[in-house]
Amino acid sequence: MSAPTTEQVLDVLRTVQDPDLHKDIVTLGFVKDVTIDGGAVRFTVELTTPACPVKDQMKAEAEQKVMGLPGVTSAQANMTADVRARGGFGRQAVPGIRNIIAVGAGKGGVGKSTTAVNLALALRETGARVGLMDTDVYGPNVPQMLGIHAQPEVSEDKKMIPPEGHGLKAISMGMLVPPDQPVIWRGPMLHGAVQQFMRDVAWGELDYLVVDLPPGTGDVALSMAQSVPMAGAVLVTTPQDVSVSDVRKAVGMFRQLNIPVLGVMENMSGFVCGHCGERTEIFGEGGGERLAKDMGIPFLGSVPIDSRVRSGGDEGKPILVTYPESPAAAALRSVAGKVAAQISIQAMRVLRVIQTA
């Protein structure tokens, strides 16, 4: 039996759909480097993010479809990724940074910084190049959560070199002032700090820069929106109404600033007793999911209460590093995959706008 042709391989791969982008992987330009050696077929599938939550399913489906062709004795798909940058529409992009993700909340105390740290770590786990920027000038917690005690060094071209914690490049006001010294600044000074963290830090090449915003709807979010292209915002809430109500305002703010809302994540969603196994909804139930449905934004998932999240943050040992198999770590990993998928969707929408302009 004769070997299949390249066109036959591509034809069968046109039946494999990307569930987020709603097109087949050939039309999207994902299939590359098809080689046929007798009955052995090899090809590359280049996704838009290494954090694609359905990567394994797409690989299995593609290989199965190719194996169904007459004359094929083996099929091997090499899964890679090339993270695409979202266009800035007039805002000056930061060299080397493809996507900037803001992590915000309507109010404090909902686990926003913890989410930002673990979201960045989860994206890095997939092989993406990730940095973390702490713009909460008044309460900079990221250095403690990552166990970073060093100050940034300065390069020959006068740029700050971000210290690393658990493989993440990070910058924070907490690295630049003594721990007990308060920062008492007005809006214009905050804007200057944001600009310095963006432009005067040697980030290198990053697929994602995760930005931990201060709580609320204030100057820092406005400065970010006005100065750099944002891939989108992730909003964190707890289930109770008082938190959900404040997140509604944050959604409205990002929409007014033309920053895509990638979705809302519900944190501290239920506590399971380690002794009896009973689940208690300490802060209520389902507030984040109801908010997402009401406002027409994606629901990214729920993360349960786990005391190890708190202790890990205090000790500089995030739960994704110390307890990677825990339910909370698994939930955070799932959220990261959905965030990456939403960024890919936004990037493709922008590309279509450019192509039709």
C-alpha positions in Angstrom: 0.0 0.0 0.0 1.4 3.4 -1.0 2.3 6.1 1.6 -0.2 9.0 2.1 0.5 12.4 0.5 1.1 15.6 2.4 -2.2 16.9 1.1 -4.0 13.8 2.4 -2.5 14.4 5.9 -3.5 18.1 5.8 -7.0 17.2 4.7 -7.6 14.8 7.6 -6.1 17.3 10.0 -8.7 19.9 8.8 -11.2 17.8 10.8 -9.4 18.6 14.1 -10.9 21.8 15.7 -9.4 24.1 18.2 -12.3 24.3 20.7 -11.5 27.9 21.8 -10.8 29.4 18.4 -13.6 27.4 16.6 -11.5 26.7 13.5 -9.6 23.7 12.4 -5.8 23.5 13.1 -4.8 23.7 9.4 -6.8 26.8 8.7 -5.4 28.4 11.8 -1.9 27.7 10.5 -1.0 25.5 13.4 0.2 22.5 11.3 3.8 22.7 10.2 6.7 20.5 9.0 4.8 17.5 7.8 7.2 14.7 6.9 6.3 11.3 5.5 8.8 8.4 5.6 7.1 5.3 4.2 4.2 4.8 6.5 5.6 7.0 9.3 4.0 10.4 9.5 5.4 13.2 11.6 4.1 16.8 12.0 4.2 19.8 14.3 1.2 21.5 15.8 2.2 25.0 16.9 -0.4 26.3 19.4 -0.8 29.9 20.5 0.1 29.1 24.1 2.0 26.3 25.9 -0.7 26.5 28.6 -3.5 25.2 26.2 -5.8 23.2 28.5 -6.8 20.8 25.7 -3.3 20.3 24.2 -3.2 16.6 25.1 -6.7 15.9 23.6 -5.7 17.7 20.4 -2.5 15.7 20.1 -4.4 12.5 20.6 -7.1 13.4 18.1 -4.7 14.6 15.4 -2.6 11.4 15.7 -5.7 9.2 15.7 -7.1 10.9 12.5 -3.8 10.5 10.7 -3.5 6.9 11.7 -6.8 6.3 10.0 -5.3 7.1 6.6 -4.5 4.2 4.3 -0.8 3.3 4.4 0.0 5.0 7.7 1.9 2.8 10.2 2.6 5.5 12.8 1.7 9.1 13.5 3.5 11.5 15.7 2.5 15.0 16.5 5.1 17.3 18.1 3.2 19.9 20.2 4.9 23.3 20.4 3.7 26.9 21.0 4.3 30.4 19.8 2.6 32.9 22.1 1.1 35.7 20.0 1.1 39.3 21.1 -2.1 41.3 21.4 -2.0 44.6 19.4 -1.7 47.8 21.3 -3.9 50.2 19.1 -1.7 53.2 19.6 -0.2 52.3 23.0 3.6 51.7 23.0 4.4 48.1 23.5 7.1 47.1 26.0 10.0 45.5 24.0 10.2 41.7 24.5 6.8 41.4 26.4 4.1 39.7 24.3 1.1 39.8 26.7 0.4 41.8 29.9 -2.2 40.3 32.2 -3.6 42.4 35.0 -4.9 40.7 38.1 -7.3 42.8 40.0 -10.1 42.8 42.5 -12.8 45.2 43.6 -11.7 45.0 47.2 -8.7 43.9 49.3 -8.4 40.6 51.2 -9.7 38.3 48.5 -6.4 36.7 47.6 -5.5 38.8 44.6 -1.7 38.7 45.2 -1.8 35.0 46.0 -3.7 34.4 42.8 -1.2 36.5 40.8 1.8 34.6 42.1 0.3 31.2 41.5 -1.1 32.1 38.1 2.3 33.2 37.0 3.9 30.0 38.4 1.2 27.9 36.7 1.9 29.6 33.3 5.6 29.1 33.8 5.1 25.3 34.5 3.8 24.9 30.9 7.1 26.2 29.5 6.0 29.8 29.0 8.4 32.7 29.8 6.8 34.6 32.6 7.4 37.7 34.8 5.5 39.1 37.7 5.2 42.8 38.4 3.8 44.0 41.8 2.1 47.4 41.3 0.5 47.4 44.8 2.8 50.1 46.0 1.1 50.6 49.4 1.0 46.9 50.3 3.7 45.0 48.2 3.4 41.4 49.2 4.9 39.6 46.2 8.5 39.6 47.5 7.4 37.8 50.7 5.2 35.4 48.8 8.1 34.4 46.4 10.7 34.4 49.1 12.7 37.2 47.5 14.9 39.2 49.8 17.4 40.7 47.3 17.2 44.1 45.8 17.4 44.5 42.0 20.8 44.9 40.5 21.4 47.5 37.9 22.7 46.6 34.4 25.3 48.6 32.4 22.4 50.3 30.5 20.9 51.5 33.8 18.0 49.1 33.9 16.9 47.1 37.0 17.5 43.4 36.8 14.5 41.7 38.3 15.4 39.2 41.0 14.0 35.7 40.6 11.8 33.5 43.0 10.9 30.0 42.0 12.0 30.7 38.5 9.9 33.9 38.1 11.4 37.3 37.3 9.7 39.7 39.7 9.8 43.4 40.5 8.1 45.2 43.4 8.3 48.3 45.5 8.8 45.9 48.4 12.3 45.2 47.0 13.2 48.9 46.9 12.2 50.2 50.4 12.7 48.8 53.9 10.0 46.4 55.0 8.6 48.7 57.7 8.8 51.9 55.7 5.4 53.1 54.3 5.1 54.5 50.8 3.0 57.7 50.9 2.5 58.9 47.3 0.0 60.7 45.2 -1.3 59.6 41.8 1.4 61.2 39.6 4.1 59.4 41.6 2.3 56.1 41.2 2.2 56.6 37.4 5.9 57.2 37.4 6.6 54.0 39.3 4.4 52.0 36.9 6.3 53.4 34.0 9.6 52.6 35.6 8.6 49.0 36.3 7.5 48.6 32.7 10.3 50.5 30.8 13.3 50.5 33.1 13.4 46.8 34.1 15.4 44.3 32.0 12.5 41.8 31.6 14.1 40.1 28.5 11.7 38.0 26.4 8.4 37.2 28.1 5.3 35.5 26.8 3.3 36.8 29.8 3.9 39.5 32.3 1.4 39.1 35.2 0.7 42.4 36.9 -0.6 42.4 40.5 -2.8 45.5 40.7 -3.8 47.3 43.9 -7.4 46.6 45.0 -10.2 48.8 43.7 -10.5 51.1 40.7 -7.7 53.6 41.1 -4.7 55.3 39.5 -2.5 52.3 38.8 -5.1 50.6 36.6 -5.7 53.8 34.7 -1.9 54.3 34.2 -1.5 50.8 32.8 -4.4 51.2 30.5 -3.2 54.5 29.1 0.5 53.5 28.6 0.8 49.9 27.5 -1.2 47.4 25.5 -3.0 45.0 27.9 -3.9 41.5 26.9 -6.7 41.6 29.5 -7.6 41.5 33.1 -8.4 38.6 35.5 -10.6 39.5 38.4 -10.6 37.8 41.8 -13.6 37.6 44.1 -14.8 35.6 47.1 -18.3 34.1 47.0 -20.1 36.6 49.2 -22.2 39.5 47.9 -20.0 42.3 49.3 -17.0 41.1 47.3 -19.0 40.3 44.1 -20.6 43.8 44.2 -17.2 45.5 44.2 -15.9 43.2 41.4 -18.9 44.4 39.3 -17.4 47.9 39.5 -14.0 46.7 38.5 -15.5 45.0 35.5 -17.1 48.3 34.5 -13.8 50.1 34.9 -11.9 47.7 32.7 -14.6 47.9 30.1 -14.4 51.7 30.1 -10.7 51.5 29.7 -11.1 49.1 26.7 -9.2 46.3 28.5 -10.7 42.9 27.8 -12.0 41.1 30.9 -10.5 37.6 30.5 -12.7 36.3 33.3 -13.5 36.1 37.0 -12.1 33.6 39.5 -13.8 32.7 42.7 -11.3 32.3 45.6 -11.9 30.8 49.0 -14.7 28.8 47.6 -15.7 26.4 50.4 -13.6 24.6 53.1 -13.4 20.8 53.4 -12.6 19.6 56.9 -9.5 17.6 57.1 -10.9 15.4 59.8 -14.5 14.6 58.9 -14.5 15.6 55.2 -17.5 17.9 55.6 -17.6 20.9 53.2 -18.5 24.3 54.7 -19.3 27.3 52.5 -17.7 29.9 54.8 -18.2 32.8 52.5 -21.3 31.7 50.7 -21.5 29.8 47.4 -21.5 30.6 43.7 -21.1 34.3 43.8 -18.4 34.4 41.2 -20.2 32.2 38.7 -23.4 34.2 39.0 -21.4 37.4 38.4 -19.8 36.0 35.3 -23.1 34.9 33.9 -24.8 38.2 34.7 -22.0 40.3 33.1 -21.3 38.0 30.2 -17.7 37.3 31.0 -16.0 33.9 31.3 -16.0 32.1 34.7 -12.4 30.8 35.2 -13.2 28.5 38.1 -13.2 28.2 41.9 -10.3 27.7 44.3 -11.1 26.1 47.6 -9.8 27.4 51.0 -6.6 25.6 52.0 -4.5 26.7 55.0 -1.4 25.8 53.0 -2.1 28.6 50.6 -1.8 31.1 53.4 1.2 29.5 55.1 3.0 29.1 51.8 2.5 32.8 51.0 3.8 33.8 54.4 6.9 31.5 54.0 7.7 32.3 50.4 6.7 28.8 49.3 3.6 29.1 47.0 1.3 26.1 47.0 2.0 25.3 43.4 5.6 24.6 44.4 5.2 23.0 47.8 1.9 21.0 47.3 1.5 20.7 43.5 -1.0 17.9 43.7 -3.4 19.6 46.2 -6.9 20.5 45.1 -6.1 24.2 45.4 -3.0 23.9 43.1 -5.0 21.9 40.6 -7.7 24.6 40.5 -5.2 27.4 40.1 -3.5 25.4 37.2 -6.9 25.1 35.6 -7.5 28.8 35.9 -4.2 29.5 34.3 -5.1 27.3 31.3 -8.4 29.1 30.8 -6.6 32.5 31.1 -4.1 31.5 28.4 -7.0 30.3 26.2 -8.8 33.6 26.6 -5.7 35.5 25.6 -5.3 33.4 22.5 -9.0 34.1 21.6 -8.4 37.9 22.1 -5.2 37.8 20.0 -7.1 36.1 17.1 -9.9 38.6 17.3 -7.4 41.5 17.0 -5.7 39.7 14.1 -9.1 39.4 12.3 -9.8 43.1 12.8 -6.4 44.0 11.4 -6.8 41.7 8.4 -10.3 43.1 7.5 -9.3 46.8 8.1 
